[in-house]
Amino acid sequence: MTKKLIPTALAAAMLLAGCSLIPTYERPAAPVPTTFPGDPAQPAGQAAASLPWQDFFTDPRLAGLIQTALANNRDLRVSVLNIEQARAQFQVERSALFPALGLTGTGSRSGPNPYQGVEPGMGSVASQYSVNFGFTAWELDFFGRIRALKDQALAQYLATDETRKAVQISLIASVANGWLTLLADDQLLEITRQTMVTREESVRLTKMRFDNGVSSELDFQSANSLLETARAAYAQQQRARAQDENALALLLGAPVPAEATANNAKGLDGIQPLPDVPAGLPSDLLAERPDIRSAEQQLIAANANIGAARANFFPRVSLTSSIGTTSTEFSGLFDRGSKAWSFAPTVTLPIFDAGRNIATLDSAKAGREIAVAQYEKSIQTAFREVADAWRAAPRWASRCARSVRRPTRKRCASSCPTCAIATAWPARSTCSTRSARCSRRSNRR
């Protein structure tokens, strides 16, 4: 009878395992228009999400820097380790679906022997030895609590993996921008050095004219002032170049190799233009942007947490069962007739918990609403970034084209890092900070 009871209980548990209290997941509607502002014309070609970075950044110097960063960058390393941690946590939650089998052996001796009065020959000390194989407090997931926690852990693991992808993409872009900035710094440093040399020659000639009475002292002091300004600009550019190199070294996780800026006679003009890639439609962002996919997985995790919170209102059934041998003598543990077994189901029904389960459910629902807001914000942020890039691309291209056509502005194309980067990387420049700094320097000159 008992042998038939255990399989029956296990079969019932498997049939009831299909019950789930997780709300049906529905992806929230994207809070952005169906097209980008102005519906800009997009170049034909392979989408950016499916284009390997090796095909986009073809310069071998930049490719080497990116490889170094992918191998040594600490932020990316932390993201990879976070994936391992999330995977391990998922395995922990998943293991609760299965019984934890174990082998236990116990032995005890106590006195007085309670059976001595019945059988005086048993002695005053009672002995008991046993060896059992089985499981303890295995929860039968009738209402899907454990499976909801497993689904939550799985979604968080997938979100962590998407976060790693986003960190990697950001790292590659940051290394590329840092390298281009460093090349622009070298070019601008050479221009400021030439300016300083020119000012020194001007001071020398002005002094000769002043000594011979051809020019006034005011002209001489004015030339000295321009020389000091040029020296200050040169020192400032040296400092900016060192800071940009330190920033790039932090991204690489290693010193910037000298060959990264070698063969830079033409500066940014010698870099092959990077290809234009289509941005697609706003709906494509949902499937291509890893930051949006990460936010959606966090939303799925929060949705699964509601199912676990709902299951707290229902009974929990757990089983403890074992089979083995027991004997009053250690040498008789495995003798004939020493077989022993136990089967102990336990049912726990919540009656009063001072509102804890209700508060847990309310917290889970609030967490889902927070995840929805974060998911929608990630979509809006992605939409803005792409729209800004497409708005800026024609302006940068036309600005740099005009600077090349006009002889009076030819100096700007070589001295301004933003113009130079835009020329070498059409429709892909985002160096607004560098542009402002270059403008301030131009005003000083």
C-alpha positions as CSV (number, residue, x, y, z in Angstrom):
1,M,0.0,0.0,0.0
2,T,2.7,2.4,1.0
3,K,4.9,1.5,-2.1
4,K,1.9,2.5,-4.3
5,L,1.4,5.8,-2.4
6,I,4.8,7.3,-3.1
7,P,4.5,7.0,-7.0
8,T,0.9,8.3,-6.8
9,A,2.0,11.4,-4.9
10,L,4.8,12.1,-7.3
11,A,2.5,11.7,-10.3
12,A,0.1,14.1,-8.8
13,A,2.8,16.6,-8.2
14,M,3.9,16.4,-11.8
15,L,0.3,16.9,-13.0
16,L,-0.2,19.9,-10.8
17,A,3.1,21.4,-11.8
18,G,1.4,23.0,-14.8
19,C,-0.3,25.5,-12.5
20,S,1.2,28.9,-12.7
21,L,0.2,32.2,-11.2
22,I,2.5,34.4,-13.3
23,P,0.5,37.1,-15.2
24,T,0.5,36.8,-18.9
25,Y,3.3,38.9,-20.2
26,E,2.5,41.5,-22.8
27,R,5.2,43.8,-24.2
28,P,4.3,47.4,-23.6
29,A,3.6,49.6,-26.6
30,A,6.7,51.6,-27.6
31,P,6.2,55.3,-26.5
32,V,7.8,56.7,-29.6
33,P,6.6,57.5,-33.2
34,T,6.8,54.9,-35.9
35,T,9.3,56.9,-37.8
36,F,12.2,59.2,-36.9
37,P,11.7,62.9,-37.1
38,G,11.7,64.1,-40.7
39,D,11.8,60.5,-41.8
40,P,15.4,60.9,-43.1
41,A,16.7,58.9,-46.1
42,Q,18.9,56.1,-45.0
43,P,21.8,54.5,-46.9
44,A,21.4,51.1,-48.2
45,G,23.5,48.3,-46.8
46,Q,23.8,45.9,-43.9
47,A,22.1,47.0,-40.6
48,A,24.4,48.2,-37.9
49,A,23.3,45.4,-35.4
50,S,24.4,42.7,-37.8
51,L,27.7,44.4,-38.9
52,P,30.8,43.1,-37.0
53,W,33.0,45.8,-35.6
54,Q,35.9,44.4,-37.6
55,D,34.1,45.3,-40.8
56,F,33.3,48.8,-39.5
57,F,36.7,49.8,-38.0
58,T,39.2,48.6,-40.6
59,D,42.3,50.6,-39.5
60,P,44.7,48.0,-38.1
61,R,45.9,50.4,-35.4
62,L,42.4,50.9,-34.1
63,A,41.5,47.2,-34.4
64,G,44.5,46.4,-32.3
65,L,43.4,48.9,-29.6
66,I,39.9,47.4,-29.6
67,Q,41.2,43.9,-29.2
68,T,43.3,45.1,-26.2
69,A,40.3,46.8,-24.6
70,L,38.1,43.7,-25.0
71,A,40.8,41.6,-23.3
72,N,41.8,44.0,-20.5
73,N,39.0,46.5,-19.8
74,R,37.8,46.0,-16.2
75,D,34.2,47.2,-16.7
76,L,33.8,44.6,-19.4
77,R,35.4,42.0,-17.2
78,V,32.9,42.8,-14.4
79,S,30.0,42.5,-16.8
80,V,31.2,39.0,-17.8
81,L,31.6,38.0,-14.2
82,N,28.1,39.3,-13.5
83,I,26.8,36.9,-16.2
84,E,28.5,34.0,-14.4
85,Q,27.0,35.0,-11.1
86,A,23.5,35.3,-12.6
87,R,23.9,31.9,-14.3
88,A,24.8,30.4,-11.0
89,Q,21.9,32.0,-9.3
90,F,19.5,30.6,-11.9
91,Q,20.9,27.2,-11.3
92,V,20.3,27.6,-7.6
93,E,16.6,28.5,-8.2
94,R,16.2,25.7,-10.7
95,S,17.6,23.1,-8.4
96,A,14.7,23.7,-6.0
97,L,12.4,21.9,-8.5
98,F,14.2,18.6,-7.8
99,P,14.6,16.6,-4.5
100,A,18.0,16.9,-2.9
101,L,19.0,13.3,-2.5
102,G,21.4,12.4,0.3
103,L,22.9,9.6,2.3
104,T,22.9,9.9,6.1
105,G,24.2,7.7,8.8
106,T,23.4,8.1,12.5
107,G,24.4,6.4,15.7
108,S,23.3,7.0,19.3
109,R,23.8,5.5,22.7
110,S,21.8,6.5,25.7
111,G,21.0,5.4,29.2
112,P,19.0,4.1,31.0
113,N,17.6,1.7,28.5
114,P,13.8,2.1,28.4
115,Y,13.4,-1.5,27.2
116,Q,15.4,-2.9,30.1
117,G,12.3,-3.4,32.2
118,V,10.7,-5.5,29.5
119,E,13.8,-7.5,28.7
120,P,16.3,-7.4,31.5
121,G,19.0,-9.0,29.4
122,M,19.2,-5.9,27.1
123,G,21.5,-4.0,29.4
124,S,21.3,-0.5,30.8
125,V,22.5,1.3,27.7
126,A,20.3,1.7,24.6
127,S,22.0,1.7,21.1
128,Q,20.6,2.7,17.8
129,Y,22.3,2.8,14.4
130,S,20.8,3.6,11.0
131,V,21.8,4.3,7.4
132,N,19.2,6.1,5.2
133,F,19.0,7.3,1.6
134,G,16.4,9.9,0.7
135,F,15.4,13.6,0.6
136,T,14.2,16.1,3.2
137,A,11.5,18.8,2.8
138,W,11.2,18.7,-0.9
139,E,8.5,21.3,-1.8
140,L,6.0,20.1,-4.4
141,D,5.5,23.1,-6.6
142,F,1.7,22.9,-7.0
143,F,1.1,26.6,-7.5
144,G,4.3,27.5,-9.4
145,R,6.1,29.4,-6.7
146,I,9.5,27.8,-7.4
147,R,9.0,27.9,-11.1
148,A,8.2,31.6,-10.9
149,L,11.4,32.2,-9.0
150,K,13.3,30.2,-11.6
151,D,11.8,32.2,-14.4
152,Q,12.7,35.4,-12.6
153,A,16.3,34.2,-12.2
154,L,16.4,33.2,-15.9
155,A,15.2,36.6,-17.0
156,Q,17.7,38.4,-14.8
157,Y,20.5,36.2,-16.3
158,L,19.4,37.1,-19.8
159,A,19.3,40.8,-18.8
160,T,22.8,40.5,-17.5
161,D,24.0,39.0,-20.7
162,E,22.4,41.9,-22.7
163,T,24.0,44.4,-20.4
164,R,27.4,42.8,-21.2
165,K,26.7,43.3,-24.9
166,A,25.8,46.9,-24.3
167,V,28.9,47.5,-22.3
168,Q,31.0,45.9,-25.1
169,I,29.4,48.1,-27.8
170,S,29.9,51.2,-25.6
171,L,33.6,50.2,-25.0
172,I,34.3,49.7,-28.7
173,A,32.8,53.1,-29.5
174,S,34.6,54.8,-26.7
175,V,38.0,53.3,-27.8
176,A,37.3,54.5,-31.4
177,N,36.4,58.0,-30.2
178,G,39.4,58.1,-27.9
179,W,41.8,57.1,-30.6
180,L,40.4,59.6,-33.1
181,T,40.6,62.3,-30.4
182,L,44.2,61.4,-29.7
183,L,45.1,61.7,-33.5
184,A,43.3,65.1,-33.5
185,D,45.3,66.1,-30.4
186,D,48.6,65.3,-32.2
187,Q,47.5,67.3,-35.2
188,L,46.4,70.2,-33.1
189,L,49.6,70.0,-31.1
190,E,51.7,70.3,-34.2
191,I,49.7,73.3,-35.3
192,T,50.1,75.1,-31.9
193,R,53.9,74.2,-32.0
194,Q,54.2,75.8,-35.5
195,T,52.3,78.8,-34.2
196,M,54.6,79.2,-31.3
197,V,57.7,78.9,-33.6
198,T,56.2,81.6,-35.8
199,R,55.6,83.9,-32.8
200,E,59.2,83.4,-31.7
201,E,60.4,84.4,-35.1
202,S,58.1,87.4,-35.1
203,V,59.5,88.5,-31.7
204,R,63.0,88.2,-33.0
205,L,62.3,90.3,-36.1
206,T,60.3,92.9,-34.1
207,K,63.2,93.2,-31.6
208,M,65.6,93.9,-34.5
209,R,63.3,96.6,-35.8
210,F,62.9,98.0,-32.4
211,D,66.7,98.1,-31.8
212,N,67.1,99.9,-35.1
213,G,64.4,102.4,-34.3
214,V,62.1,101.2,-37.1
215,S,59.2,100.0,-34.8
216,S,57.9,101.2,-31.4
217,E,58.1,99.5,-28.1
218,L,54.4,98.9,-28.3
219,D,54.9,96.7,-31.3
220,F,57.6,94.8,-29.5
221,Q,55.5,94.2,-26.4
222,S,52.6,93.2,-28.5
223,A,54.7,90.6,-30.3
224,N,55.9,89.3,-26.9
225,S,52.3,89.0,-25.7
226,L,51.3,87.0,-28.7
227,L,54.3,84.7,-28.1
228,E,53.3,84.1,-24.5
229,T,49.7,83.3,-25.6
230,A,51.1,80.8,-28.1
231,R,53.3,79.2,-25.5
232,A,50.3,78.9,-23.1
233,A,48.2,77.4,-25.9
234,Y,50.9,74.9,-26.6
235,A,51.2,73.9,-22.9
236,Q,47.5,73.6,-22.7
237,Q,47.3,71.4,-25.7
238,Q,50.1,69.2,-24.3
239,R,48.1,68.8,-21.1
240,A,44.9,68.0,-23.0
241,R,46.8,65.4,-25.1
242,A,48.2,63.7,-22.0
243,Q,44.7,63.6,-20.4
244,D,43.2,62.1,-23.5
245,E,45.9,59.5,-23.7
246,N,45.3,58.6,-20.0
247,A,41.6,58.3,-20.7
248,L,42.3,55.9,-23.6
249,A,44.7,53.9,-21.5
250,L,41.9,53.5,-18.9
251,L,39.7,52.1,-21.5
252,L,42.4,49.7,-22.8
253,G,43.4,48.6,-19.4
254,A,47.0,49.0,-20.5
255,P,49.3,51.7,-21.7
256,V,48.6,53.1,-25.2
257,P,51.2,51.6,-27.5
258,A,53.4,53.9,-29.5
259,E,52.3,52.3,-32.8
260,A,48.7,53.4,-32.2
261,T,49.6,56.9,-33.3
262,A,52.5,56.1,-35.6
263,N,52.5,57.0,-39.3
264,N,50.2,59.9,-38.6
265,A,51.8,62.4,-41.0
266,K,48.4,63.1,-42.6
267,G,46.6,63.1,-39.3
268,L,42.9,62.5,-39.5
269,D,42.9,63.1,-43.2
270,G,44.7,59.8,-43.7
271,I,42.0,57.7,-42.1
272,Q,39.7,55.8,-44.4
273,P,36.1,57.1,-44.0
274,L,33.9,54.8,-42.0
275,P,30.9,53.4,-43.8
276,D,27.4,54.7,-43.3
277,V,24.9,52.2,-42.0
278,P,21.1,52.4,-41.9
279,A,19.4,53.0,-38.6
280,G,16.2,51.2,-39.6
281,L,12.9,52.0,-38.1
282,P,12.2,52.7,-34.4
283,S,10.6,49.3,-34.1
284,D,14.0,47.8,-35.1
285,L,15.5,49.2,-31.9
286,L,13.4,46.8,-29.8
287,A,15.1,43.9,-31.3
288,E,18.6,45.3,-31.9
289,R,19.6,47.5,-29.0
290,P,21.0,45.3,-26.1
291,D,20.1,48.0,-23.5
292,I,16.4,47.8,-24.5
293,R,16.5,44.0,-24.5
294,S,18.1,44.1,-21.1
295,A,15.3,46.4,-19.8
296,E,12.7,44.0,-21.2
297,Q,14.2,41.0,-19.5
298,Q,14.1,42.9,-16.3
299,L,10.4,43.6,-16.9
300,I,9.9,39.8,-17.5
301,A,11.7,39.1,-14.3
302,A,9.5,41.5,-12.4
303,N,6.4,40.0,-14.0
304,A,7.5,36.5,-12.8
305,N,8.1,37.8,-9.3
306,I,4.3,38.6,-9.1
307,G,3.6,34.9,-9.7
308,A,5.9,33.9,-6.8
309,A,4.2,36.5,-4.6
310,R,0.7,35.2,-5.5
311,A,1.8,31.6,-4.7
312,N,2.5,32.6,-1.1
313,F,-1.3,32.8,-0.4
314,F,-1.7,29.1,-1.2
315,P,-0.6,26.0,0.8
316,R,2.9,24.5,0.5
317,V,3.3,20.8,0.4
318,S,6.6,19.2,1.1
319,L,7.8,15.7,1.3
320,T,10.4,13.9,3.4
321,S,11.2,10.3,2.6
322,S,13.9,7.9,3.1
323,I,14.8,4.2,2.9
324,G,17.6,2.4,4.6
325,T,18.5,0.1,7.5
326,T,18.4,0.4,11.2
327,S,19.7,-1.8,14.0
328,T,20.5,-1.8,17.7
329,E,24.0,-3.1,16.9
330,F,26.4,-1.6,14.5
331,S,27.4,-5.0,13.1
332,G,23.8,-5.8,12.3
333,L,23.1,-2.7,10.1
334,F,22.9,-4.7,6.9
335,D,21.5,-8.0,8.3
336,R,18.3,-9.5,7.0
337,G,15.3,-7.8,8.5
338,S,17.0,-4.4,9.3
339,K,15.2,-2.6,6.4
340,A,13.5,0.7,7.4
341,W,11.7,3.4,5.5
342,S,9.8,6.6,6.1
343,F,7.4,8.9,4.2
344,A,6.3,12.1,5.8
345,P,4.3,14.7,3.7
346,T,3.8,18.2,5.3
347,V,1.2,20.8,4.4
348,T,1.6,24.4,5.5
349,L,-1.4,26.8,5.0
350,P,-0.9,30.5,5.8
351,I,-3.6,31.8,8.1
352,F,-2.3,35.0,9.7
353,D,1.0,36.8,8.8
354,A,0.1,40.4,9.8
355,G,-0.2,41.4,6.1
356,R,3.2,40.1,5.0
357,N,2.0,38.2,1.9
358,I,-0.2,41.1,0.8
359,A,2.7,43.5,1.2
360,T,4.9,41.2,-0.8
361,L,2.4,41.1,-3.6
362,D,2.0,44.9,-3.6
363,S,5.8,45.2,-3.7
364,A,6.0,42.9,-6.6
365,K,3.4,44.8,-8.5
366,A,5.1,48.1,-7.9
367,G,8.4,46.5,-9.0
368,R,6.7,45.6,-12.3
369,E,5.4,49.1,-12.8
370,I,8.9,50.4,-12.2
371,A,10.3,48.0,-14.7
372,V,7.7,49.1,-17.3
373,A,8.8,52.7,-16.8
374,Q,12.4,51.8,-17.1
375,Y,11.7,49.8,-20.3
376,E,9.8,52.7,-21.8
377,K,12.6,55.2,-20.9
378,S,15.2,53.0,-22.5
379,I,13.2,53.0,-25.7
380,Q,12.8,56.8,-25.6
381,T,16.5,57.2,-24.9
382,A,17.5,55.0,-27.8
383,F,15.0,56.9,-30.1
384,R,16.5,60.2,-29.1
385,E,20.1,59.1,-29.6
386,V,19.4,57.8,-33.1
387,A,17.3,60.8,-34.0
388,D,20.0,63.2,-32.8
389,A,22.7,61.3,-34.8
390,W,20.6,61.5,-38.0
391,R,19.9,65.2,-37.4
392,A,23.6,66.0,-36.9
393,A,25.0,64.0,-39.8
394,P,24.0,66.3,-42.7
395,R,25.0,69.4,-40.7
396,W,28.5,68.0,-40.0
397,A,28.9,66.8,-43.6
398,S,27.9,70.1,-45.1
399,R,30.0,72.1,-42.6
400,C,33.1,70.1,-43.3
401,A,32.5,70.3,-47.0
402,R,32.3,74.1,-46.9
403,S,35.4,74.3,-44.7
404,V,37.3,72.3,-47.4
405,R,36.0,74.4,-50.3
406,R,36.8,77.7,-48.6
407,P,40.5,78.6,-48.6
408,T,40.1,81.0,-45.7
409,R,38.7,78.1,-43.5
410,K,41.2,75.5,-44.6
411,R,43.0,75.9,-41.3
412,C,39.9,74.9,-39.3
413,A,39.6,71.6,-41.1
414,S,43.0,70.6,-39.9
415,S,43.1,72.3,-36.5
416,C,39.6,71.6,-35.2
417,P,39.4,68.0,-34.1
418,T,35.6,68.0,-34.5
419,C,35.8,69.0,-38.2
420,A,38.7,66.7,-38.8
421,I,36.9,63.7,-37.2
422,A,33.7,64.5,-39.2
423,T,35.7,64.6,-42.4
424,A,37.3,61.2,-41.7
425,W,34.1,59.7,-40.2
426,P,31.1,61.3,-42.0
427,A,27.8,61.4,-40.2
428,R,29.3,59.7,-37.1
429,S,30.9,62.5,-35.1
430,T,29.7,63.1,-31.6
431,C,32.6,65.1,-30.3
432,S,30.6,68.2,-29.1
433,T,32.9,68.7,-26.1
434,R,36.0,68.7,-28.2
435,S,34.3,71.1,-30.6
436,A,33.6,73.6,-27.8
437,R,37.1,73.3,-26.5
438,C,38.5,73.9,-30.0
439,S,36.2,77.0,-30.5
440,R,37.5,78.4,-27.2
441,R,41.1,78.0,-28.3
442,S,40.3,79.6,-31.7
443,N,38.8,82.6,-29.9
444,R,41.9,82.9,-27.8
445,R,44.1,82.9,-30.9
